[in-house]
Amino acid sequence: MNPYAPPTASTELHAAGVEQISPERRLEIQKKLSRFSTLSFLFGLPGIVLQSVGRATDNAAITLLGVALFITALVVYAKMRGRSGAWGIVGLGTCIGLALLYFLPKHCLNCEAKHSYRAKGCDRCGAPLGS
């Protein structure tokens, strides 16, 4: 509920003309977000470890493999937050890139509405948002 809305304003959470999603569609989006989260973790953790090992041993091939895995993880993470996978290139900035991706606004995977980086669900259609 909007605390700044006039008392006569509608108290519904979704915008006019946008239907609330069905429970089946909500579950489908939740599964997709869960898959994205798992893939991001499965690519990101080895990517960070390989970068560290490659730099410690002065092995450029291992470092580049780690960078590629980390960027792949950020591509998946960007998709989870409703953005284009091209945002994964910010992985070249490693931690700064990850912070940038985290603080950018989220986009709903169902209706493409823009939301704060803290939002857990879409105000327009009720779909869950990526973490």
Beta strands, then each sheet from edge to edge (+ up, - down):
strand 1: 106-107
strand 2: 114-115
sheet 1: 1+ 2-
end
